[in-house]
């Protein structure tokens, strides 16, 4: 989606997630921390440090009573094509 008012581009992926306060939801919270919490996280190391495709990454799950979303967001480095960031795959997590 293009947004003429957005200051920075970003790539977002969203996945269906279970309701909050369930064992599966709690596991997704831990996964989000492993993937993108801090500079030593898996996504940060892969996309920001190693491949230098993004300036920042984020992942998280929304806590709701009903079904929710698990999101992964990456902001590309200046000069990096959105398509290149979208195509980047993490083979080992």
mmCIF file as gemmi writes it, N, C-alpha and C atoms, coordinates in Angstrom:
data_model
loop_
_atom_site.group_PDB
_atom_site.id
_atom_site.type_symbol
_atom_site.label_atom_id
_atom_site.label_alt_id
_atom_site.label_comp_id
_atom_site.label_asym_id
_atom_site.label_entity_id
_atom_site.label_seq_id
_atom_site.pdbx_PDB_ins_code
_atom_site.Cartn_x
_atom_site.Cartn_y
_atom_site.Cartn_z
_atom_site.occupancy
_atom_site.B_iso_or_equiv
_atom_site.pdbx_formal_charge
_atom_site.auth_seq_id
_atom_site.auth_asym_id
_atom_site.pdbx_PDB_model_num
ATOM 1 N N . UNK Axp A 1 ? 0.846 -1.164 0 1 0 ? 1 A 1
ATOM 2 C CA . UNK Axp A 1 ? 0 0 0 1 0 ? 1 A 1
ATOM 3 C C . UNK Axp A 1 ? 0.897 1.235 0 1 0 ? 1 A 1
ATOM 4 N N . UNK Axp A 2 ? 0.564 2.194 -0.783 1 0 ? 2 A 1
ATOM 5 C CA . UNK Axp A 2 ? 1.29 3.451 -0.814 1 0 ? 2 A 1
ATOM 6 C C . UNK Axp A 2 ? 0.545 4.489 0.013 1 0 ? 2 A 1
ATOM 7 N N . UNK Axp A 3 ? 1.298 5.264 0.798 1 0 ? 3 A 1
ATOM 8 C CA . UNK Axp A 3 ? 0.732 6.325 1.619 1 0 ? 3 A 1
ATOM 9 C C . UNK Axp A 3 ? 1.541 7.585 1.354 1 0 ? 3 A 1
ATOM 10 N N . UNK Axp A 4 ? 0.933 8.548 0.714 1 0 ? 4 A 1
ATOM 11 C CA . UNK Axp A 4 ? 1.626 9.779 0.35 1 0 ? 4 A 1
ATOM 12 C C . UNK Axp A 4 ? 2.077 10.577 1.569 1 0 ? 4 A 1
ATOM 13 N N . UNK Axp A 5 ? 1.476 10.354 2.722 1 0 ? 5 A 1
ATOM 14 C CA . UNK Axp A 5 ? 1.826 11.097 3.926 1 0 ? 5 A 1
ATOM 15 C C . UNK Axp A 5 ? 2.868 10.397 4.791 1 0 ? 5 A 1
ATOM 16 N N . UNK Axp A 6 ? 3.225 9.176 4.442 1 0 ? 6 A 1
ATOM 17 C CA . UNK Axp A 6 ? 4.206 8.437 5.241 1 0 ? 6 A 1
ATOM 18 C C . UNK Axp A 6 ? 5.579 9.081 5.106 1 0 ? 6 A 1
ATOM 19 N N . UNK Axp A 7 ? 6.273 9.218 6.224 1 0 ? 7 A 1
ATOM 20 C CA . UNK Axp A 7 ? 7.604 9.834 6.201 1 0 ? 7 A 1
ATOM 21 C C . UNK Axp A 7 ? 8.681 8.838 5.819 1 0 ? 7 A 1
ATOM 22 N N . UNK Axp A 8 ? 8.491 7.583 6.182 1 0 ? 8 A 1
ATOM 23 C CA . UNK Axp A 8 ? 9.447 6.527 5.858 1 0 ? 8 A 1
ATOM 24 C C . UNK Axp A 8 ? 8.702 5.325 5.303 1 0 ? 8 A 1
ATOM 25 N N . UNK Axp A 9 ? 9.298 4.629 4.337 1 0 ? 9 A 1
ATOM 26 C CA . UNK Axp A 9 ? 8.662 3.402 3.864 1 0 ? 9 A 1
ATOM 27 C C . UNK Axp A 9 ? 8.864 2.29 4.895 1 0 ? 9 A 1
ATOM 28 N N . UNK Axp A 10 ? 8.021 1.275 4.847 1 0 ? 10 A 1
ATOM 29 C CA . UNK Axp A 10 ? 8.202 0.113 5.704 1 0 ? 10 A 1
ATOM 30 C C . UNK Axp A 10 ? 7.533 -1.093 5.079 1 0 ? 10 A 1
ATOM 31 N N . UNK Axp A 11 ? 8.079 -2.233 5.41 1 0 ? 11 A 1
ATOM 32 C CA . UNK Axp A 11 ? 7.522 -3.503 4.97 1 0 ? 11 A 1
ATOM 33 C C . UNK Axp A 11 ? 6.853 -4.128 6.186 1 0 ? 11 A 1
ATOM 34 N N . UNK Axp A 12 ? 5.606 -4.577 6.015 1 0 ? 12 A 1
ATOM 35 C CA . UNK Axp A 12 ? 4.886 -5.22 7.104 1 0 ? 12 A 1
ATOM 36 C C . UNK Axp A 12 ? 4.352 -6.561 6.638 1 0 ? 12 A 1
ATOM 37 N N . UNK Axp A 13 ? 4.461 -7.54 7.508 1 0 ? 13 A 1
ATOM 38 C CA . UNK Axp A 13 ? 3.845 -8.848 7.285 1 0 ? 13 A 1
ATOM 39 C C . UNK Axp A 13 ? 3.011 -9.143 8.522 1 0 ? 13 A 1
ATOM 40 N N . UNK Axp A 14 ? 1.794 -9.627 8.327 1 0 ? 14 A 1
ATOM 41 C CA . UNK Axp A 14 ? 0.91 -9.936 9.444 1 0 ? 14 A 1
ATOM 42 C C . UNK Axp A 14 ? 0.394 -11.361 9.297 1 0 ? 14 A 1
ATOM 43 N N . UNK Axp A 15 ? 0.321 -12.041 10.421 1 0 ? 15 A 1
ATOM 44 C CA . UNK Axp A 15 ? -0.118 -13.426 10.454 1 0 ? 15 A 1
ATOM 45 C C . UNK Axp A 15 ? -1.207 -13.57 11.511 1 0 ? 15 A 1
ATOM 46 N N . UNK Axp A 16 ? -2.159 -14.455 11.274 1 0 ? 16 A 1
ATOM 47 C CA . UNK Axp A 16 ? -3.197 -14.713 12.266 1 0 ? 16 A 1
ATOM 48 C C . UNK Axp A 16 ? -2.566 -15.258 13.538 1 0 ? 16 A 1
ATOM 49 N N . UNK Axp A 17 ? -3.089 -14.821 14.666 1 0 ? 17 A 1
ATOM 50 C CA . UNK Axp A 17 ? -2.573 -15.242 15.973 1 0 ? 17 A 1
ATOM 51 C C . UNK Axp A 17 ? -3.738 -15.582 16.89 1 0 ? 17 A 1
ATOM 52 N N . UNK Axp A 18 ? -3.49 -16.409 17.896 1 0 ? 18 A 1
ATOM 53 C CA . UNK Axp A 18 ? -4.557 -16.781 18.831 1 0 ? 18 A 1
ATOM 54 C C . UNK Axp A 18 ? -4.879 -15.648 19.802 1 0 ? 18 A 1
ATOM 55 N N . UNK Axp A 19 ? -5.944 -15.836 20.522 1 0 ? 19 A 1
ATOM 56 C CA . UNK Axp A 19 ? -6.365 -14.856 21.535 1 0 ? 19 A 1
ATOM 57 C C . UNK Axp A 19 ? -5.309 -14.725 22.623 1 0 ? 19 A 1
ATOM 58 N N . UNK Axp A 20 ? -5.315 -13.572 23.295 1 0 ? 20 A 1
ATOM 59 C CA . UNK Axp A 20 ? -4.385 -13.342 24.395 1 0 ? 20 A 1
ATOM 60 C C . UNK Axp A 20 ? -4.673 -14.261 25.569 1 0 ? 20 A 1
ATOM 61 N N . UNK Axp A 21 ? -3.695 -14.363 26.458 1 0 ? 21 A 1
ATOM 62 C CA . UNK Axp A 21 ? -3.816 -15.159 27.677 1 0 ? 21 A 1
ATOM 63 C C . UNK Axp A 21 ? -4.045 -16.648 27.388 1 0 ? 21 A 1
ATOM 64 N N . UNK Axp A 22 ? -3.395 -17.15 26.338 1 0 ? 22 A 1
ATOM 65 C CA . UNK Axp A 22 ? -3.404 -18.576 26.018 1 0 ? 22 A 1
ATOM 66 C C . UNK Axp A 22 ? -1.957 -19.034 25.891 1 0 ? 22 A 1
ATOM 67 N N . UNK Axp A 23 ? -1.687 -20.316 26.015 1 0 ? 23 A 1
ATOM 68 C CA . UNK Axp A 23 ? -0.312 -20.793 25.872 1 0 ? 23 A 1
ATOM 69 C C . UNK Axp A 23 ? 0.303 -20.444 24.509 1 0 ? 23 A 1
ATOM 70 N N . UNK Axp A 24 ? -0.489 -20.523 23.443 1 0 ? 24 A 1
ATOM 71 C CA . UNK Axp A 24 ? 0.037 -20.192 22.113 1 0 ? 24 A 1
ATOM 72 C C . UNK Axp A 24 ? 0.38 -18.706 22.005 1 0 ? 24 A 1
ATOM 73 N N . UNK Axp A 25 ? -0.459 -17.873 22.594 1 0 ? 25 A 1
ATOM 74 C CA . UNK Axp A 25 ? -0.179 -16.439 22.593 1 0 ? 25 A 1
ATOM 75 C C . UNK Axp A 25 ? 1.118 -16.143 23.344 1 0 ? 25 A 1
ATOM 76 N N . UNK Axp A 26 ? 1.278 -16.771 24.513 1 0 ? 26 A 1
ATOM 77 C CA . UNK Axp A 26 ? 2.493 -16.56 25.3 1 0 ? 26 A 1
ATOM 78 C C . UNK Axp A 26 ? 3.737 -17 24.531 1 0 ? 26 A 1
ATOM 79 N N . UNK Axp A 27 ? 3.63 -18.094 23.786 1 0 ? 27 A 1
ATOM 80 C CA . UNK Axp A 27 ? 4.759 -18.554 22.962 1 0 ? 27 A 1
ATOM 81 C C . UNK Axp A 27 ? 5.083 -17.526 21.873 1 0 ? 27 A 1
ATOM 82 N N . UNK Axp A 28 ? 4.077 -16.903 21.291 1 0 ? 28 A 1
ATOM 83 C CA . UNK Axp A 28 ? 4.315 -15.879 20.263 1 0 ? 28 A 1
ATOM 84 C C . UNK Axp A 28 ? 4.979 -14.636 20.855 1 0 ? 28 A 1
ATOM 85 N N . UNK Axp A 29 ? 4.653 -14.308 22.099 1 0 ? 29 A 1
ATOM 86 C CA . UNK Axp A 29 ? 5.333 -13.184 22.746 1 0 ? 29 A 1
ATOM 87 C C . UNK Axp A 29 ? 6.826 -13.476 22.902 1 0 ? 29 A 1
ATOM 88 N N . UNK Axp A 30 ? 7.143 -14.694 23.289 1 0 ? 30 A 1
ATOM 89 C CA . UNK Axp A 30 ? 8.555 -15.072 23.414 1 0 ? 30 A 1
ATOM 90 C C . UNK Axp A 30 ? 9.221 -15.046 22.051 1 0 ? 30 A 1
ATOM 91 N N . UNK Axp A 31 ? 8.549 -15.565 21.028 1 0 ? 31 A 1
ATOM 92 C CA . UNK Axp A 31 ? 9.096 -15.53 19.667 1 0 ? 31 A 1
ATOM 93 C C . UNK Axp A 31 ? 9.376 -14.099 19.228 1 0 ? 31 A 1
ATOM 94 N N . UNK Axp A 32 ? 8.453 -13.181 19.49 1 0 ? 32 A 1
ATOM 95 C CA . UNK Axp A 32 ? 8.647 -11.779 19.116 1 0 ? 32 A 1
ATOM 96 C C . UNK Axp A 32 ? 9.893 -11.208 19.789 1 0 ? 32 A 1
ATOM 97 N N . UNK Axp A 33 ? 10.121 -11.547 21.048 1 0 ? 33 A 1
ATOM 98 C CA . UNK Axp A 33 ? 11.318 -11.069 21.742 1 0 ? 33 A 1
ATOM 99 C C . UNK Axp A 33 ? 12.588 -11.638 21.128 1 0 ? 33 A 1
ATOM 100 N N . UNK Axp A 34 ? 12.578 -12.914 20.799 1 0 ? 34 A 1
ATOM 101 C CA . UNK Axp A 34 ? 13.756 -13.54 20.189 1 0 ? 34 A 1
ATOM 102 C C . UNK Axp A 34 ? 14.034 -12.925 18.821 1 0 ? 34 A 1
ATOM 103 N N . UNK Axp A 35 ? 12.971 -12.675 18.059 1 0 ? 35 A 1
ATOM 104 C CA . UNK Axp A 35 ? 13.148 -12.156 16.706 1 0 ? 35 A 1
ATOM 105 C C . UNK Axp A 35 ? 13.618 -10.713 16.657 1 0 ? 35 A 1
ATOM 106 N N . UNK Axp A 36 ? 13.083 -9.856 17.54 1 0 ? 36 A 1
ATOM 107 C CA . UNK Axp A 36 ? 13.356 -8.436 17.315 1 0 ? 36 A 1
ATOM 108 C C . UNK Axp A 36 ? 13.569 -7.594 18.563 1 0 ? 36 A 1
ATOM 109 N N . UNK Axp A 37 ? 13.897 -8.184 19.68 1 0 ? 37 A 1
ATOM 110 C CA . UNK Axp A 37 ? 14.103 -7.391 20.88 1 0 ? 37 A 1
ATOM 111 C C . UNK Axp A 37 ? 15.594 -7.119 21.081 1 0 ? 37 A 1
ATOM 112 N N . UNK Axp A 38 ? 16.013 -5.954 20.686 1 0 ? 38 A 1
ATOM 113 C CA . UNK Axp A 38 ? 17.404 -5.549 20.88 1 0 ? 38 A 1
ATOM 114 C C . UNK Axp A 38 ? 18.317 -5.847 19.691 1 0 ? 38 A 1
ATOM 115 N N . UNK Axp A 39 ? 19.533 -5.341 19.792 1 0 ? 39 A 1
ATOM 116 C CA . UNK Axp A 39 ? 20.49 -5.473 18.697 1 0 ? 39 A 1
ATOM 117 C C . UNK Axp A 39 ? 21.044 -6.881 18.513 1 0 ? 39 A 1
ATOM 118 N N . UNK Axp A 40 ? 20.868 -7.725 19.505 1 0 ? 40 A 1
ATOM 119 C CA . UNK Axp A 40 ? 21.338 -9.102 19.373 1 0 ? 40 A 1
ATOM 120 C C . UNK Axp A 40 ? 20.239 -10.039 18.86 1 0 ? 40 A 1
ATOM 121 N N . UNK Axp A 41 ? 19.047 -9.504 18.593 1 0 ? 41 A 1
ATOM 122 C CA . UNK Axp A 41 ? 17.933 -10.333 18.137 1 0 ? 41 A 1
ATOM 123 C C . UNK Axp A 41 ? 18.19 -10.863 16.726 1 0 ? 41 A 1
ATOM 124 N N . UNK Axp A 42 ? 17.493 -11.917 16.389 1 0 ? 42 A 1
ATOM 125 C CA . UNK Axp A 42 ? 17.718 -12.612 15.115 1 0 ? 42 A 1
ATOM 126 C C . UNK Axp A 42 ? 17.445 -11.737 13.895 1 0 ? 42 A 1
ATOM 127 N N . UNK Axp A 43 ? 16.287 -11.078 13.869 1 0 ? 43 A 1
ATOM 128 C CA . UNK Axp A 43 ? 15.965 -10.244 12.71 1 0 ? 43 A 1
ATOM 129 C C . UNK Axp A 43 ? 16.887 -9.039 12.615 1 0 ? 43 A 1
ATOM 130 N N . UNK Axp A 44 ? 17.199 -8.425 13.745 1 0 ? 44 A 1
ATOM 131 C CA . UNK Axp A 44 ? 18.099 -7.27 13.724 1 0 ? 44 A 1
ATOM 132 C C . UNK Axp A 44 ? 19.456 -7.688 13.165 1 0 ? 44 A 1
ATOM 133 N N . UNK Axp A 45 ? 19.993 -8.776 13.658 1 0 ? 45 A 1
ATOM 134 C CA . UNK Axp A 45 ? 21.298 -9.237 13.193 1 0 ? 45 A 1
ATOM 135 C C . UNK Axp A 45 ? 21.273 -9.556 11.703 1 0 ? 45 A 1
ATOM 136 N N . UNK Axp A 46 ? 20.201 -10.213 11.243 1 0 ? 46 A 1
ATOM 137 C CA . UNK Axp A 46 ? 20.127 -10.629 9.841 1 0 ? 46 A 1
ATOM 138 C C . UNK Axp A 46 ? 19.886 -9.461 8.886 1 0 ? 46 A 1
ATOM 139 N N . UNK Axp A 47 ? 18.857 -8.652 9.164 1 0 ? 47 A 1
ATOM 140 C CA . UNK Axp A 47 ? 18.451 -7.611 8.218 1 0 ? 47 A 1
ATOM 141 C C . UNK Axp A 47 ? 19.195 -6.291 8.394 1 0 ? 47 A 1
ATOM 142 N N . UNK Axp A 48 ? 19.523 -5.927 9.62 1 0 ? 48 A 1
ATOM 143 C CA . UNK Axp A 48 ? 20.17 -4.631 9.884 1 0 ? 48 A 1
ATOM 144 C C . UNK Axp A 48 ? 21.689 -4.772 9.857 1 0 ? 48 A 1
ATOM 145 N N . UNK Axp A 49 ? 22.211 -5.721 10.588 1 0 ? 49 A 1
ATOM 146 C CA . UNK Axp A 49 ? 23.662 -5.844 10.728 1 0 ? 49 A 1
ATOM 147 C C . UNK Axp A 49 ? 24.309 -6.59 9.555 1 0 ? 49 A 1
ATOM 148 N N . UNK Axp A 50 ? 23.866 -7.808 9.27 1 0 ? 50 A 1
ATOM 149 C CA . UNK Axp A 50 ? 24.527 -8.643 8.265 1 0 ? 50 A 1
ATOM 150 C C . UNK Axp A 50 ? 24.242 -8.193 6.838 1 0 ? 50 A 1
ATOM 151 N N . UNK Axp A 51 ? 22.982 -8.167 6.446 1 0 ? 51 A 1
ATOM 152 C CA . UNK Axp A 51 ? 22.62 -7.829 5.065 1 0 ? 51 A 1
ATOM 153 C C . UNK Axp A 51 ? 22.511 -6.326 4.813 1 0 ? 51 A 1
ATOM 154 N N . UNK Axp A 52 ? 22.398 -5.542 5.859 1 0 ? 52 A 1
ATOM 155 C CA . UNK Axp A 52 ? 22.275 -4.086 5.787 1 0 ? 52 A 1
ATOM 156 C C . UNK Axp A 52 ? 21.161 -3.644 4.833 1 0 ? 52 A 1
ATOM 157 N N . UNK Axp A 53 ? 20.024 -4.31 4.963 1 0 ? 53 A 1
ATOM 158 C CA . UNK Axp A 53 ? 18.858 -3.961 4.161 1 0 ? 53 A 1
ATOM 159 C C . UNK Axp A 53 ? 17.903 -3.037 4.903 1 0 ? 53 A 1
ATOM 160 N N . UNK Axp A 54 ? 17.925 -3.069 6.236 1 0 ? 54 A 1
ATOM 161 C CA . UNK Axp A 54 ? 16.966 -2.297 7.038 1 0 ? 54 A 1
ATOM 162 C C . UNK Axp A 54 ? 17.701 -1.456 8.068 1 0 ? 54 A 1
ATOM 163 N N . UNK Axp A 55 ? 17.019 -0.388 8.512 1 0 ? 55 A 1
ATOM 164 C CA . UNK Axp A 55 ? 17.577 0.419 9.601 1 0 ? 55 A 1
ATOM 165 C C . UNK Axp A 55 ? 16.977 0.013 10.942 1 0 ? 55 A 1
ATOM 166 N N . UNK Axp A 56 ? 15.808 -0.669 10.901 1 0 ? 56 A 1
ATOM 167 C CA . UNK Axp A 56 ? 15.205 -1.157 12.132 1 0 ? 56 A 1
ATOM 168 C C . UNK Axp A 56 ? 14.182 -2.229 11.794 1 0 ? 56 A 1
ATOM 169 N N . UNK Axp A 57 ? 13.946 -3.124 12.757 1 0 ? 57 A 1
ATOM 170 C CA . UNK Axp A 57 ? 12.943 -4.176 12.613 1 0 ? 57 A 1
ATOM 171 C C . UNK Axp A 57 ? 12.155 -4.286 13.911 1 0 ? 57 A 1
ATOM 172 N N . UNK Axp A 58 ? 10.945 -4.784 13.798 1 0 ? 58 A 1
ATOM 173 C CA . UNK Axp A 58 ? 10.079 -4.945 14.959 1 0 ? 58 A 1
ATOM 174 C C . UNK Axp A 58 ? 9.173 -6.145 14.711 1 0 ? 58 A 1
ATOM 175 N N . UNK Axp A 59 ? 8.872 -6.888 15.755 1 0 ? 59 A 1
ATOM 176 C CA . UNK Axp A 59 ? 7.836 -7.913 15.674 1 0 ? 59 A 1
ATOM 177 C C . UNK Axp A 59 ? 7.075 -7.917 16.991 1 0 ? 59 A 1
ATOM 178 N N . UNK Axp A 60 ? 5.817 -8.289 16.919 1 0 ? 60 A 1
ATOM 179 C CA . UNK Axp A 60 ? 5.008 -8.335 18.12 1 0 ? 60 A 1
ATOM 180 C C . UNK Axp A 60 ? 3.644 -8.912 17.839 1 0 ? 60 A 1
ATOM 181 N N . UNK Axp A 61 ? 2.989 -9.323 18.897 1 0 ? 61 A 1
ATOM 182 C CA . UNK Axp A 61 ? 1.643 -9.882 18.805 1 0 ? 61 A 1
ATOM 183 C C . UNK Axp A 61 ? 0.7 -8.995 19.609 1 0 ? 61 A 1
ATOM 184 N N . UNK Axp A 62 ? -0.471 -8.741 19.071 1 0 ? 62 A 1
ATOM 185 C CA . UNK Axp A 62 ? -1.464 -7.913 19.75 1 0 ? 62 A 1
ATOM 186 C C . UNK Axp A 62 ? -2.256 -8.775 20.727 1 0 ? 62 A 1
ATOM 187 N N . UNK Axp A 63 ? -2.398 -8.303 21.948 1 0 ? 63 A 1
ATOM 188 C CA . UNK Axp A 63 ? -3.157 -9.066 22.942 1 0 ? 63 A 1
ATOM 189 C C . UNK Axp A 63 ? -4.613 -8.629 22.912 1 0 ? 63 A 1
ATOM 190 N N . UNK Axp A 64 ? -5.473 -9.558 22.531 1 0 ? 64 A 1
ATOM 191 C CA . UNK Axp A 64 ? -6.915 -9.298 22.462 1 0 ? 64 A 1
ATOM 192 C C . UNK Axp A 64 ? -7.673 -10.482 23.042 1 0 ? 64 A 1
ATOM 193 N N . UNK Axp A 65 ? -8.948 -10.287 23.284 1 0 ? 65 A 1
ATOM 194 C CA . UNK Axp A 65 ? -9.769 -11.402 23.78 1 0 ? 65 A 1
ATOM 195 C C . UNK Axp A 65 ? -9.984 -12.446 22.706 1 0 ? 65 A 1
ATOM 196 N N . UNK Axp A 66 ? -10.116 -12.008 21.48 1 0 ? 66 A 1
ATOM 197 C CA . UNK Axp A 66 ? -10.339 -12.921 20.364 1 0 ? 66 A 1
ATOM 198 C C . UNK Axp A 66 ? -9.086 -13.054 19.518 1 0 ? 66 A 1
ATOM 199 N N . UNK Axp A 67 ? -9.23 -13.602 18.319 1 0 ? 67 A 1
ATOM 200 C CA . UNK Axp A 67 ? -8.077 -13.752 17.427 1 0 ? 67 A 1
ATOM 201 C C . UNK Axp A 67 ? -7.38 -12.415 17.187 1 0 ? 67 A 1
ATOM 202 N N . UNK Axp A 68 ? -6.093 -12.488 16.911 1 0 ? 68 A 1
ATOM 203 C CA . UNK Axp A 68 ? -5.278 -11.299 16.808 1 0 ? 68 A 1
ATOM 204 C C . UNK Axp A 68 ? -4.317 -11.42 15.632 1 0 ? 68 A 1
ATOM 205 N N . UNK Axp A 69 ? -3.291 -10.559 15.618 1 0 ? 69 A 1
ATOM 206 C CA . UNK Axp A 69 ? -2.277 -10.578 14.57 1 0 ? 69 A 1
ATOM 207 C C . UNK Axp A 69 ? -0.878 -10.59 15.167 1 0 ? 69 A 1
ATOM 208 N N . UNK Axp A 70 ? -0.005 -11.338 14.523 1 0 ? 70 A 1
ATOM 209 C CA . UNK Axp A 70 ? 1.43 -11.29 14.806 1 0 ? 70 A 1
ATOM 210 C C . UNK Axp A 70 ? 2.042 -10.522 13.646 1 0 ? 70 A 1
ATOM 211 N N . UNK Axp A 71 ? 2.737 -9.418 13.95 1 0 ? 71 A 1
ATOM 212 C CA . UNK Axp A 71 ? 3.275 -8.561 12.886 1 0 ? 71 A 1
ATOM 213 C C . UNK Axp A 71 ? 4.786 -8.538 12.912 1 0 ? 71 A 1
ATOM 214 N N . UNK Axp A 72 ? 5.35 -8.434 11.726 1 0 ? 72 A 1
ATOM 215 C CA . UNK Axp A 72 ? 6.781 -8.21 11.545 1 0 ? 72 A 1
ATOM 216 C C . UNK Axp A 72 ? 6.906 -6.966 10.674 1 0 ? 72 A 1
ATOM 217 N N . UNK Axp A 73 ? 7.685 -5.981 11.129 1 0 ? 73 A 1
ATOM 218 C CA . UNK Axp A 73 ? 7.83 -4.705 10.43 1 0 ? 73 A 1
ATOM 219 C C . UNK Axp A 73 ? 9.314 -4.418 10.242 1 0 ? 73 A 1
ATOM 220 N N . UNK Axp A 74 ? 9.678 -3.963 9.047 1 0 ? 74 A 1
ATOM 221 C CA . UNK Axp A 74 ? 11.065 -3.581 8.772 1 0 ? 74 A 1
ATOM 222 C C . UNK Axp A 74 ? 11.071 -2.262 8.013 1 0 ? 74 A 1
ATOM 223 N N . UNK Axp A 75 ? 11.987 -1.382 8.393 1 0 ? 75 A 1
ATOM 224 C CA . UNK Axp A 75 ? 12.16 -0.092 7.709 1 0 ? 75 A 1
ATOM 225 C C . UNK Axp A 75 ? 13.436 -0.193 6.88 1 0 ? 75 A 1
ATOM 226 N N . UNK Axp A 76 ? 13.324 -0.079 5.549 1 0 ? 76 A 1
ATOM 227 C CA . UNK Axp A 76 ? 14.501 -0.246 4.697 1 0 ? 76 A 1
ATOM 228 C C . UNK Axp A 76 ? 15.493 0.906 4.836 1 0 ? 76 A 1
ATOM 229 N N . UNK Axp A 77 ? 16.755 0.58 4.601 1 0 ? 77 A 1
ATOM 230 C CA . UNK Axp A 77 ? 17.792 1.608 4.547 1 0 ? 77 A 1
ATOM 231 C C . UNK Axp A 77 ? 17.543 2.498 3.336 1 0 ? 77 A 1
ATOM 232 N N . UNK Axp A 78 ? 17.961 3.756 3.392 1 0 ? 78 A 1
ATOM 233 C CA . UNK Axp A 78 ? 17.85 4.616 2.212 1 0 ? 78 A 1
ATOM 234 C C . UNK Axp A 78 ? 18.598 3.971 1.037 1 0 ? 78 A 1
ATOM 235 N N . UNK Axp A 79 ? 17.939 3.951 -0.101 1 0 ? 79 A 1
ATOM 236 C CA . UNK Axp A 79 ? 18.54 3.366 -1.305 1 0 ? 79 A 1
ATOM 237 C C . UNK Axp A 79 ? 18.237 1.897 -1.506 1 0 ? 79 A 1
ATOM 238 N N . UNK Axp A 80 ? 17.701 1.236 -0.498 1 0 ? 80 A 1
ATOM 239 C CA . UNK Axp A 80 ? 17.333 -0.178 -0.622 1 0 ? 80 A 1
ATOM 240 C C . UNK Axp A 80 ? 15.917 -0.26 -1.174 1 0 ? 80 A 1
ATOM 241 N N . UNK Axp A 81 ? 15.738 -1.079 -2.2 1 0 ? 81 A 1
ATOM 242 C CA . UNK Axp A 81 ? 14.415 -1.242 -2.787 1 0 ? 81 A 1
ATOM 243 C C . UNK Axp A 81 ? 13.533 -2.057 -1.845 1 0 ? 81 A 1
ATOM 244 N N . UNK Axp A 82 ? 12.281 -1.67 -1.774 1 0 ? 82 A 1
ATOM 245 C CA . UNK Axp A 82 ? 11.321 -2.389 -0.93 1 0 ? 82 A 1
ATOM 246 C C . UNK Axp A 82 ? 11.261 -3.86 -1.322 1 0 ? 82 A 1
ATOM 247 N N . UNK Axp A 83 ? 11.336 -4.129 -2.62 1 0 ? 83 A 1
ATOM 248 C CA . UNK Axp A 83 ? 11.259 -5.501 -3.105 1 0 ? 83 A 1
ATOM 249 C C . UNK Axp A 83 ? 12.417 -6.349 -2.578 1 0 ? 83 A 1
ATOM 250 N N . UNK Axp A 84 ? 13.606 -5.755 -2.475 1 0 ? 84 A 1
ATOM 251 C CA . UNK Axp A 84 ? 14.762 -6.491 -1.967 1 0 ? 84 A 1
ATOM 252 C C . UNK Axp A 84 ? 14.578 -6.855 -0.496 1 0 ? 84 A 1
ATOM 253 N N . UNK Axp A 85 ? 14.014 -5.946 0.268 1 0 ? 85 A 1
ATOM 254 C CA . UNK Axp A 85 ? 13.762 -6.226 1.678 1 0 ? 85 A 1
ATOM 255 C C . UNK Axp A 85 ? 12.659 -7.271 1.826 1 0 ? 85 A 1
ATOM 256 N N . UNK Axp A 86 ? 11.624 -7.175 1.008 1 0 ? 86 A 1
ATOM 257 C CA . UNK Axp A 86 ? 10.537 -8.151 1.065 1 0 ? 86 A 1
ATOM 258 C C . UNK Axp A 86 ? 11.027 -9.549 0.702 1 0 ? 86 A 1
ATOM 259 N N . UNK Axp A 87 ? 11.938 -9.647 -0.249 1 0 ? 87 A 1
ATOM 260 C CA . UNK Axp A 87 ? 12.428 -10.949 -0.708 1 0 ? 87 A 1
ATOM 261 C C . UNK Axp A 87 ? 13.45 -11.567 0.233 1 0 ? 87 A 1
ATOM 262 N N . UNK Axp A 88 ? 14.024 -10.773 1.107 1 0 ? 88 A 1
ATOM 263 C CA . UNK Axp A 88 ? 15.027 -11.292 2.03 1 0 ? 88 A 1
ATOM 264 C C . UNK Axp A 88 ? 14.394 -12.321 2.961 1 0 ? 88 A 1
ATOM 265 N N . UNK Axp A 89 ? 15.037 -13.455 3.048 1 0 ? 89 A 1
ATOM 266 C CA . UNK Axp A 89 ? 14.507 -14.542 3.865 1 0 ? 89 A 1
ATOM 267 C C . UNK Axp A 89 ? 15.502 -14.887 4.948 1 0 ? 89 A 1
ATOM 268 N N . UNK Axp A 90 ? 14.981 -15.182 6.097 1 0 ? 90 A 1
ATOM 269 C CA . UNK Axp A 90 ? 15.825 -15.675 7.188 1 0 ? 90 A 1
ATOM 270 C C . UNK Axp A 90 ? 15.752 -17.198 7.113 1 0 ? 90 A 1
ATOM 271 N N . UNK Axp A 91 ? 16.852 -17.807 6.734 1 0 ? 91 A 1
ATOM 272 C CA . UNK Axp A 91 ? 16.857 -19.263 6.559 1 0 ? 91 A 1
ATOM 273 C C . UNK Axp A 91 ? 16.966 -19.993 7.891 1 0 ? 91 A 1
ATOM 274 N N . UNK Axp A 92 ? 17.751 -19.451 8.787 1 0 ? 92 A 1
ATOM 275 C CA . UNK Axp A 92 ? 17.938 -20.076 10.101 1 0 ? 92 A 1
ATOM 276 C C . UNK Axp A 92 ? 17.542 -19.091 11.18 1 0 ? 92 A 1
ATOM 277 N N . UNK Axp A 93 ? 16.621 -19.472 11.989 1 0 ? 93 A 1
ATOM 278 C CA . UNK Axp A 93 ? 16.21 -18.592 13.089 1 0 ? 93 A 1
ATOM 279 C C . UNK Axp A 93 ? 16.501 -19.291 14.39 1 0 ? 93 A 1
